[in-house]
Amino acid sequence: MEKRLLDGKAGRLRTLRSGIVIAAGFGAFLVSSCIANADGYRLGIMDKLKIRVAEWQTADGTIRDWSVVSGDYTVGPSGSISLPFVGDMPASGKTTDAIAQEIGAALQKQFALKDRPSASVELSEFRPVYLSGDVEKPGEYPFAPNLTVVKAVSLGGGLRRADSGQRFARDFINAKGDAVVYMADRARLLVKQARLRAETANQDSFEMPKELANVPEAKALVASEMSLMTSRKKRLTLQLQALDDLRSLLQSEVETLAKKTETQTRQQQLAVEDRDKVEDLAEKGLALSARKMAAEQRAADIEATLLDIDTNSLKAKQDISKADQDTITLKNDWDAQLAQELQSADAQLDELNLKLETSNSLMSEALTQSTDAARFDTTTGAASIAYSIVREVDGKAAEIPVQENTALQPGDLIKVTAGLYMR
């Protein structure tokens, strides 16, 4: 009987442990799902989802994995997903969180469950974007976060080679796209260079570089580098303060030991005088040998204590010297690091300036070598690249003029028109 009870408890413990393991794995999956739907993204046709469903059963403390429902799904042309036991569920225009709640509620209602199953819906793949017009390879392309118009055009192979004018425009826009990237990198490096120079001069702040006075994102770059500067200086200050506190503590220890040395020296003098008197009395037969030995032992103990104090004082002074050396080393390493980072930033800026010059030269060459541009004054001719996107707004398709750095949304259709115009 007792053995059956123990076996039953062991079985329940194994079941509970299995449930905990499944719960931990499902919890990790829920965390990844929260990252996917943190921005409140609204689903649309051709979005792909990864769905996992599990149910906590309070009766026996276990977790049931709904593997039949779990799996990969795609939002169909009707804007719905089709799940076992649930059927078609509208998904277009909803967030993944909303879908997860509806799945749990639908399963609970379908099977009259006491505990609502927990559903996790993760966006595994965005619906694609589409390229049309004067691009090398029109068609469907996968969407990725931070995708812009110019990046989408580059995915399509750039502008289409149809005639000399379009070839000129393609070469021009490619070189201009490179120049935009180089300018962004150059802005970051200029702010970093200003911060490093301020740190080298032991300043608390730095001014925005004059070259970035008209750059929209310059303030954000300066704020970021200023925050980094404050953090780095705070860390260095704390390290130096710790060494200074250690030095002060050791100096106090040396002073205390010096006072102890003075006290023990006076006691040693008294002990020596007492010992000498006892020796005189002993020679005259007026003192016992035991008293003589006690006086000698006391003098020896005081002398040993003085030696220990001198040793501890010497060690404290050595530690002070090491703290001073650590302070010097820390400052030297900080200065060396700043010099190395500044040298690296200068070298990267020089390289970016060369790349910018190359991109500008390529744009000029594209103008001069274009047969269409040859009919115009090359100082005033420029590439005409028109972009627009067709996007669903309030359930209706709308065409919106955009710039090359406009951020795209899943499902956008990008229309590209290339040509020349006179400035």
Phi, psi and omega in degrees: 000313180296322180295321179296321178297316179296319179296322179294318178297317180298320180296317179296323179295319179296320179297317181296318178297320178298319179297321180295319180297314179297318180298321179296317179295318179294325177297320178297321179295321178298324178298314180295326179293322179298326179293322183291324185253019184295335185267007179067033182297135180265128183289158178212176181300134179082001169293139180253136185238151172243118186245133175231138181229134175218158183226128175273123181258107185291337184297314181243007176068035179238170179243129177261129179265117179278072184293336180292324181274326182295146179157191180260136182225155177235134176292118186280179182301334179278356181085016183237164170241149183247118182245146175301143179070339183257321183088203181287130179234120179302133182232333183297132180087358180253161175272164178296326177298317180296319178298317180300316180296320181293323178296313180300315180295320181294318179293321179297318180290319183299319185252007179053050184277146176289316180257133180285129176297148178262121180253141175239124182242118181243133176283106184271334180203128178290156171293151189284169169252166186230140178247136177215163178097217188276063174237156184296317183228085177295156177148200184263135180223145181293142177273145175222149178306147180067020177285127179248174181299312184293327177292320178296320178297321179294327176297327179275014177084013181082194181286151186287140174271095178244317177213181185297325180294315180290326177296318176300314182297320179298311179297321181295313184290326177296314179294324180291322177298317177298319181297323178297317178296316180296322179295322178295316178296322181295321179298316179298318181291324178296318178292319178297319179298317178297319179295318180294321179293322177294320178294322179296324179274006179060041177264158182271345181205176178213158181269155177294133178303141182299330181296341184253017184301327183253015180269122186301320185273006184297320181298319179294322178295317179296318180297320179295313180292327178294320177297318177296320179298315179298318180295316181295317180294322179297319179296316179296318180298318179295321179294316179294322179295322178297318178293322179294320177296321178296318180297318179295319179297316180293323179295321177296323178295319179297317180296319178296318179294326178296319178294321177297323179297317179299315181296314181293329178294318177296319178295325178295318179300317179295321180294321179294316178298317179297320180296318180297319179296318180295322179296319178297317180293324180295320179297329180272000179080017182259359180225146180281153179296330179295320178294323178297317180294321179296320179295319179293320180296319179296317178297319180294319180297317180296320179296319178296319178298319177299319179296319178296319179296317179298320179296314179296322178295318179297318180296319179297320178294324176295320178295324176297316179298320179293320178298320177298319181292321178297322178297315179297317180297318180298316179294319180295317179296321178297314179296320180294320178296316178299316181297319180293316180295321179294319178297319179295318179297319178298317181295319179294323177296317178300319180294318179294323177297321177295319179295323177296318178299320179295316180297319178296321178295320179295322178295319179295320180294321178298324178293313186288330183271354180282133179294326178288321182289338181295338180279350181246168173289119184295347178277344181240346179287145180210164179280138176250104179244112181255132179239144170209157178234145174256118186226147178280119180236118181056040177081001180234146179283130180227138177264127187236124174294137182222171175256171185293336181261011178293134179285138181265163174239153178305139179089356180293145171252119183260124177253129184239130177232122183247148178184196178235152173214165180261131176269000000 
